[in-house]
Amino acid sequence: MTTVRCLLAIAATKNWIIHQLDVNNAFLHDDLDEEVYMTPPPGYCPKGETRVCRFHSSQADHSLFTLTTSTSIVLVLVYVDDILVAGNDLSQIEIFKKILSTHFKTKDLGSLKYFLGLEVARSPTGIFLNQRKYALDILSDSGQLGAQTAPFPMEQHLKLTTQDGDLLPDPGLYRRLVGRLIYLTITRPDIVYAINTLSQFMHAPRVPHMTTATRVLRYLKGCPGQGIFFPSSNSTHVSAYTDSDWASCPITRHSTTGYFIQLGTSPISWRTKKQSTVSRSSAEAEYRAMAVTTCELTWLKQLLTNLGVSHPKSFTLHCDNQSALYIAHNPVFHERTKHIEIDCHIIRDKIRSGLLKAVHTSSHEQIADIFTKALGQELFHHFSRKLGITDLHAPT
């Protein structure tokens, strides 16, 4: 869903038109082997010439197709039978929809309002993306609509294990609940760490795991309409925050990676993930987290180029560990870093190529901290306010 968030963030900044189509009875499991063309609009071709416009499939996301001319851009994003069409030229968009309707039975849903369970509200100030109805459905099905609210999703310093408590008599309830909560993280970065932790016990969930999941529901009950906001007055500079929690897993002693990426002030990508190997120091854990974030930034560079956003300036990568930054900037291998996998040193290559600039930030301003550990109420709300989260449904 990062592509969807990027598209909406750019559309808000550039005031693009966004329409939605639905294909009736789409063939769900077919591959597109043919190149896609469309007839150009009147006046585009010189007299006597016959041309067609070809849509190019994005190499960053094969569900994204682009058509760029000297004056216009049309972007088509396809998810099975749901299609988003965005661009800066309404006539081009209408021509595309007309041609598509001659080959497929489609339903023109007009301006984007509801897409893949995501509710979209647009105003001159920007685009608001949320899953309020989906969150309320989860609360209703779980019997938590009348529950007392919780101020933050997970108790501070809570460490869940595979041994504490009794096994749940029906693990299916837990698995379905966590699966639905995972989809909710598309617009709720504030619960990503909690849901990532809960998803690690799907094979044999126990009572403490269900208790923690219920607390997440109680937190959502207090703010079901929260979502992310893409302002129209925004820059297109990419900044990333990366962090790790060293040896945080009580079972494997693996560290946790977390990152958060913004386009201007619009949140477009975030992640919490347990690292695959044990790190010998906090600096090594931070360096591995930087490598994961660098890979995401490399992919985002290509995606943004396909979306018509060029980036002559380096991306900014914020890290709060001075030792990890020193390793990233120092091309010399030595005893303390020789055991780190070679692929982690992609950071050095990307810094030298100018893709990104790694800078130090204080721990108090490290937004990615909320993706690596369970924080207390004060610190949780301090960081969540910086995630671009807002609530249009909150009383004023």
URBELKA-V25665 format. One record per residue. N is the residue number from 1. RES is the residue in one small letter. SS is DSSP state (~ for helix, > for strand, _ for the rest). PHI is phi in whole degrees, 0 to 359 (NA if undefined). OMEGA is omega in degrees with one decimal (* if undefined). Layout:
# URBELKA-V25665
{{N & RES & SS & PHI & OMEGA} {N & RES & SS & PHI & OMEGA}}
This chain:
# URBELKA-V25665
{{1 & m & _ & NA & 177.9} {2 & t & ~ & 299 & 179.2} {3 & t & ~ & 298 & 178.9} {4 & v & ~ & 297 & -179.8} {5 & r & ~ & 296 & 178.1} {6 & c & ~ & 297 & -179.4} {7 & l & ~ & 299 & -179.1} {8 & l & ~ & 292 & 179.4} {9 & a & ~ & 296 & 179.5} {10 & i & ~ & 289 & 178.6} {11 & a & ~ & 299 & 178.1} {12 & a & ~ & 294 & -178.2} {13 & t & ~ & 292 & -175.4} {14 & k & ~ & 262 & 178.4} {15 & n & _ & 57 & 178.3} {16 & w & _ & 283 & 173.5} {17 & i & > & 276 & 177.9} {18 & i & > & 230 & 176.8} {19 & h & > & 242 & -177.6} {20 & q & > & 231 & 177.2} {21 & l & > & 234 & 174.8} {22 & d & > & 231 & 179.8} {23 & v & > & 265 & 179.3} {24 & n & _ & 284 & 175.7} {25 & n & _ & 53 & 179.1} {26 & a & _ & 295 & 177.2} {27 & f & _ & 280 & -163.1} {28 & l & _ & 283 & -170.4} {29 & h & _ & 237 & -178.9} {30 & d & _ & 256 & 176.8} {31 & d & _ & 255 & 178.1} {32 & l & _ & 268 & -178.9} {33 & d & _ & 263 & -176.2} {34 & e & _ & 264 & 171.8} {35 & e & _ & 281 & -175.7} {36 & v & > & 255 & 179.6} {37 & y & > & 233 & 172.4} {38 & m & > & 216 & 177.7} {39 & t & > & 288 & -179.0} {40 & p & _ & 291 & -179.8} {41 & p & _ & 291 & 179.6} {42 & p & _ & 303 & 178.8} {43 & g & _ & 90 & -178.4} {44 & y & _ & 284 & -176.8} {45 & c & _ & 264 & 172.1} {46 & p & _ & 297 & -179.1} {47 & k & _ & 300 & 177.9} {48 & g & _ & 88 & -179.9} {49 & e & _ & 256 & 175.7} {50 & t & _ & 241 & -178.6} {51 & r & _ & 229 & 170.9} {52 & v & > & 228 & 177.8} {53 & c & > & 261 & -177.7} {54 & r & > & 253 & 173.4} {55 & f & > & 279 & 179.1} {56 & h & > & 255 & 176.5} {57 & s & > & 284 & 179.8} {58 & s & _ & 291 & 176.2} {59 & q & _ & 282 & 178.5} {60 & a & _ & 280 & -179.9} {61 & d & _ & 211 & -173.6} {62 & h & _ & 287 & 174.7} {63 & s & _ & 269 & -178.9} {64 & l & > & 252 & 178.0} {65 & f & > & 236 & -175.5} {66 & t & > & 232 & 173.5} {67 & l & > & 226 & -175.0} {68 & t & > & 239 & 172.5} {69 & t & _ & 240 & -178.4} {70 & s & _ & 292 & -176.0} {71 & t & _ & 239 & -174.5} {72 & s & _ & 218 & 174.9} {73 & i & > & 218 & 175.5} {74 & v & > & 234 & -179.9} {75 & l & > & 242 & 179.5} {76 & v & > & 238 & -179.8} {77 & l & > & 245 & -172.6} {78 & v & > & 246 & 172.5} {79 & y & > & 237 & -178.0} {80 & v & _ & 58 & -178.5} {81 & d & _ & 249 & 176.6} {82 & d & > & 252 & -174.6} {83 & i & > & 231 & 170.3} {84 & l & > & 254 & 175.8} {85 & v & > & 237 & -177.8} {86 & a & > & 230 & 178.0} {87 & g & > & 172 & -177.5} {88 & n & _ & 256 & -177.5} {89 & d & _ & 229 & -177.1} {90 & l & ~ & 297 & -179.0} {91 & s & ~ & 296 & 177.4} {92 & q & ~ & 296 & 179.5} {93 & i & ~ & 296 & -179.8} {94 & e & ~ & 294 & 177.6} {95 & i & ~ & 297 & 178.9} {96 & f & ~ & 299 & -179.0} {97 & k & ~ & 296 & -179.7} {98 & k & ~ & 294 & 179.6} {99 & i & ~ & 295 & -179.9} {100 & l & ~ & 297 & -177.9} {101 & s & ~ & 290 & 177.7} {102 & t & ~ & 282 & -178.9} {103 & h & ~ & 253 & -179.7} {104 & f & _ & 227 & 174.9} {105 & k & _ & 278 & -175.2} {106 & t & > & 242 & 175.9} {107 & k & > & 240 & 179.7} {108 & d & > & 278 & -177.4} {109 & l & > & 266 & 176.7} {110 & g & > & 74 & -178.7} {111 & s & > & 297 & -175.8} {112 & l & _ & 296 & 177.5} {113 & k & _ & 230 & -173.3} {114 & y & > & 212 & -173.5} {115 & f & > & 218 & 177.7} {116 & l & _ & 54 & -179.8} {117 & g & _ & 83 & 179.5} {118 & l & > & 261 & 178.0} {119 & e & > & 268 & -175.7} {120 & v & > & 241 & 175.9} {121 & a & > & 237 & -176.7} {122 & r & > & 239 & 176.7} {123 & s & > & 216 & 177.8} {124 & p & _ & 301 & -178.4} {125 & t & _ & 275 & 179.6} {126 & g & > & 154 & -178.3} {127 & i & > & 240 & 179.4} {128 & f & > & 249 & -177.2} {129 & l & > & 241 & -179.3} {130 & n & > & 210 & 179.0} {131 & q & _ & 229 & -174.8} {132 & r & ~ & 300 & -179.0} {133 & k & ~ & 299 & -179.9} {134 & y & ~ & 297 & 179.5} {135 & a & ~ & 296 & 179.4} {136 & l & ~ & 293 & 176.5} {137 & d & ~ & 296 & 177.8} {138 & i & ~ & 297 & 179.7} {139 & l & ~ & 297 & -179.7} {140 & s & ~ & 294 & -178.8} {141 & d & ~ & 293 & -179.7} {142 & s & _ & 267 & 179.8} {143 & g & _ & 71 & -176.0} {144 & q & _ & 249 & -179.2} {145 & l & _ & 296 & -179.9} {146 & g & _ & 259 & -176.4} {147 & a & _ & 285 & 175.1} {148 & q & _ & 288 & -176.0} {149 & t & _ & 284 & 175.2} {150 & a & _ & 247 & -175.3} {151 & p & _ & 285 & 177.4} {152 & f & _ & 209 & -165.1} {153 & p & _ & 287 & -172.8} {154 & m & _ & 216 & -179.8} {155 & e & _ & 299 & -178.1} {156 & q & _ & 297 & 177.5} {157 & h & _ & 65 & 179.5} {158 & l & _ & 292 & 177.8} {159 & k & _ & 237 & 178.8} {160 & l & _ & 270 & 179.5} {161 & t & _ & 230 & 179.8} {162 & t & _ & 271 & -174.2} {163 & q & _ & 247 & -174.4} {164 & d & _ & 288 & 174.4} {165 & g & _ & 79 & -179.5} {166 & d & _ & 273 & 175.3} {167 & l & > & 293 & 177.3} {168 & l & _ & 289 & 179.3} {169 & p & _ & 295 & 178.5} {170 & d & _ & 232 & -178.4} {171 & p & ~ & 294 & -179.4} {172 & g & ~ & 299 & 178.8} {173 & l & ~ & 298 & -179.9} {174 & y & ~ & 295 & -177.4} {175 & r & ~ & 296 & 178.9} {176 & r & ~ & 294 & -179.2} {177 & l & ~ & 296 & -178.8} {178 & v & ~ & 295 & 177.5} {179 & g & ~ & 300 & 178.5} {180 & r & ~ & 290 & 179.0} {181 & l & ~ & 291 & 176.9} {182 & i & ~ & 300 & 179.5} {183 & y & ~ & 293 & 179.5} {184 & l & ~ & 291 & -178.8} {185 & t & _ & 290 & 176.4} {186 & i & _ & 300 & 179.9} {187 & t & _ & 241 & -177.4} {188 & r & _ & 233 & 178.1} {189 & p & ~ & 296 & -178.1} {190 & d & ~ & 290 & -179.5} {191 & i & ~ & 250 & -174.3} {192 & v & ~ & 298 & -177.9} {193 & y & ~ & 297 & -178.8} {194 & a & ~ & 298 & -178.1} {195 & i & ~ & 289 & 176.2} {196 & n & ~ & 299 & 178.6} {197 & t & ~ & 295 & -178.8} {198 & l & ~ & 295 & -177.2} {199 & s & ~ & 289 & 179.6} {200 & q & ~ & 279 & -177.8} {201 & f & ~ & 238 & -177.7} {202 & m & _ & 293 & -175.2} {203 & h & _ & 289 & -179.4} {204 & a & _ & 210 & -177.3} {205 & p & _ & 291 & -179.7} {206 & r & > & 240 & -175.7} {207 & v & ~ & 302 & 178.7} {208 & p & ~ & 299 & 178.6} {209 & h & ~ & 293 & 179.2} {210 & m & ~ & 292 & 177.5} {211 & t & ~ & 297 & 178.3} {212 & t & ~ & 293 & 177.7} {213 & a & ~ & 297 & 178.1} {214 & t & ~ & 294 & 177.2} {215 & r & ~ & 296 & 176.5} {216 & v & ~ & 300 & 178.0} {217 & l & ~ & 297 & 178.6} {218 & r & ~ & 294 & 175.2} {219 & y & ~ & 293 & 179.8} {220 & l & ~ & 295 & -179.4} {221 & k & ~ & 298 & 179.6} {222 & g & ~ & 280 & -177.7} {223 & c & _ & 209 & -176.6} {224 & p & _ & 292 & -176.2} {225 & g & _ & 267 & 178.9} {226 & q & > & 293 & 178.0} {227 & g & > & 201 & -178.1} {228 & i & > & 250 & -174.8} {229 & f & > & 241 & 176.4} {230 & f & > & 251 & -176.2} {231 & p & > & 288 & 178.7} {232 & s & _ & 282 & 176.0} {233 & s & _ & 267 & -170.6} {234 & n & _ & 210 & 175.4} {235 & s & _ & 268 & 178.2} {236 & t & _ & 246 & 176.6} {237 & h & _ & 281 & -178.5} {238 & v & > & 264 & 174.6} {239 & s & > & 231 & -176.6} {240 & a & > & 232 & 175.8} {241 & y & > & 238 & -178.8} {242 & t & > & 229 & -176.6} {243 & d & > & 207 & 175.4} {244 & s & > & 214 & 173.1} {245 & d & > & 244 & -170.4} {246 & w & _ & 292 & 175.2} {247 & a & _ & 51 & -172.8} {248 & s & _ & 284 & -178.2} {249 & c & _ & 283 & -178.1} {250 & p & _ & 289 & -177.4} {251 & i & _ & 268 & -175.1} {252 & t & _ & 253 & -174.3} {253 & r & _ & 64 & 172.3} {254 & h & _ & 284 & 178.8} {255 & s & _ & 273 & 179.4} {256 & t & > & 246 & 176.6} {257 & t & > & 262 & 174.1} {258 & g & > & 218 & 174.2} {259 & y & > & 216 & -179.6} {260 & f & > & 216 & -175.0} {261 & i & > & 236 & -179.3} {262 & q & > & 238 & 168.3} {263 & l & > & 254 & -167.7} {264 & g & _ & 68 & 173.7} {265 & t & _ & 249 & -179.8} {266 & s & > & 272 & 177.8} {267 & p & > & 285 & -176.6} {268 & i & > & 237 & -177.9} {269 & s & > & 208 & 177.2} {270 & w & > & 204 & -177.8} {271 & r & > & 196 & 167.5} {272 & t & > & 236 & -178.0} {273 & k & > & 208 & 175.0} {274 & k & > & 285 & 179.5} {275 & q & _ & 291 & -171.9} {276 & s & _ & 277 & 179.9} {277 & t & _ & 228 & 177.5} {278 & v & _ & 280 & 177.3} {279 & s & _ & 263 & -176.8} {280 & r & _ & 279 & -179.8} {281 & s & _ & 206 & 177.8} {282 & s & ~ & 294 & 178.3} {283 & a & ~ & 296 & 178.7} {284 & e & ~ & 294 & 178.1} {285 & a & ~ & 298 & 178.3} {286 & e & ~ & 295 & -179.6} {287 & y & ~ & 295 & 176.5} {288 & r & ~ & 296 & 177.3} {289 & a & ~ & 296 & 177.0} {290 & m & ~ & 298 & -179.7} {291 & a & ~ & 294 & 178.3} {292 & v & ~ & 297 & 179.8} {293 & t & ~ & 294 & 178.2} {294 & t & ~ & 298 & 177.7} {295 & c & ~ & 297 & 178.0} {296 & e & ~ & 295 & 179.1} {297 & l & ~ & 294 & 177.9} {298 & t & ~ & 298 & 177.7} {299 & w & ~ & 293 & -179.8} {300 & l & ~ & 297 & 177.8} {301 & k & ~ & 303 & -179.9} {302 & q & ~ & 291 & 179.8} {303 & l & ~ & 297 & -179.3} {304 & l & ~ & 295 & 175.8} {305 & t & ~ & 297 & 177.1} {306 & n & ~ & 296 & 179.9} {307 & l & _ & 274 & 175.7} {308 & g & _ & 86 & 179.8} {309 & v & _ & 246 & 178.2} {310 & s & _ & 271 & -177.4} {311 & h & _ & 226 & 178.2} {312 & p & _ & 290 & -179.4} {313 & k & _ & 269 & 179.0} {314 & s & _ & 290 & 170.7} {315 & f & > & 293 & 178.4} {316 & t & > & 255 & 179.1} {317 & l & > & 248 & -176.9} {318 & h & > & 265 & 178.1} {319 & c & > & 223 & -177.5} {320 & d & _ & 257 & -179.1} {321 & n & _ & 245 & -176.6} {322 & q & ~ & 295 & -178.9} {323 & s & ~ & 295 & 178.4} {324 & a & ~ & 296 & 177.5} {325 & l & ~ & 295 & 178.9} {326 & y & ~ & 295 & 177.8} {327 & i & ~ & 298 & -178.2} {328 & a & ~ & 294 & -177.3} {329 & h & ~ & 268 & -176.3} {330 & n & _ & 259 & -177.2} {331 & p & _ & 282 & -176.3} {332 & v & _ & 272 & 175.5} {333 & f & _ & 277 & 177.7} {334 & h & _ & 217 & -171.0} {335 & e & _ & 303 & -173.6} {336 & r & _ & 282 & -176.4} {337 & t & _ & 235 & -173.5} {338 & k & _ & 292 & -178.6} {339 & h & _ & 274 & -179.2} {340 & i & _ & 287 & -176.9} {341 & e & _ & 305 & -176.7} {342 & i & ~ & 301 & -175.5} {343 & d & ~ & 295 & 178.0} {344 & c & ~ & 293 & -177.2} {345 & h & ~ & 281 & 172.3} {346 & i & ~ & 301 & 179.7} {347 & i & ~ & 302 & -178.2} {348 & r & ~ & 298 & -179.8} {349 & d & ~ & 297 & -177.2} {350 & k & ~ & 289 & 175.3} {351 & i & ~ & 291 & 179.5} {352 & r & ~ & 294 & -179.1} {353 & s & ~ & 283 & 179.3} {354 & g & _ & 90 & 179.1} {355 & l & _ & 297 & -177.5} {356 & l & > & 221 & 176.8} {357 & k & > & 233 & -178.6} {358 & a & > & 272 & -177.6} {359 & v & > & 231 & 179.3} {360 & h & > & 272 & 174.0} {361 & t & _ & 227 & -178.4} {362 & s & _ & 289 & -179.4} {363 & s & ~ & 298 & -179.8} {364 & h & ~ & 291 & -179.9} {365 & e & ~ & 252 & -178.1} {366 & q & _ & 277 & -175.1} {367 & i & ~ & 300 & -176.2} {368 & a & ~ & 293 & 178.8} {369 & d & ~ & 300 & -178.5} {370 & i & ~ & 289 & 179.8} {371 & f & ~ & 261 & -175.8} {372 & t & _ & 241 & -177.6} {373 & k & _ & 201 & 175.9} {374 & a & _ & 279 & -176.0} {375 & l & _ & 259 & 174.3} {376 & g & _ & 287 & -173.2} {377 & q & ~ & 301 & -175.9} {378 & e & ~ & 296 & -178.2} {379 & l & ~ & 290 & 178.6} {380 & f & ~ & 300 & -178.9} {381 & h & ~ & 288 & 176.1} {382 & h & ~ & 299 & -178.7} {383 & f & ~ & 279 & -177.3} {384 & s & ~ & 296 & 177.4} {385 & r & _ & 293 & -178.7} {386 & k & _ & 264 & -177.0} {387 & l & _ & 270 & -177.2} {388 & g & _ & 80 & -179.4} {389 & i & > & 273 & 176.1} {390 & t & > & 215 & -177.9} {391 & d & > & 220 & 179.0} {392 & l & _ & 290 & -176.0} {393 & h & _ & 269 & -179.4} {394 & a & _ & 289 & 178.4} {395 & p & _ & 294 & -179.1} {396 & t & _ & 268 & *}}
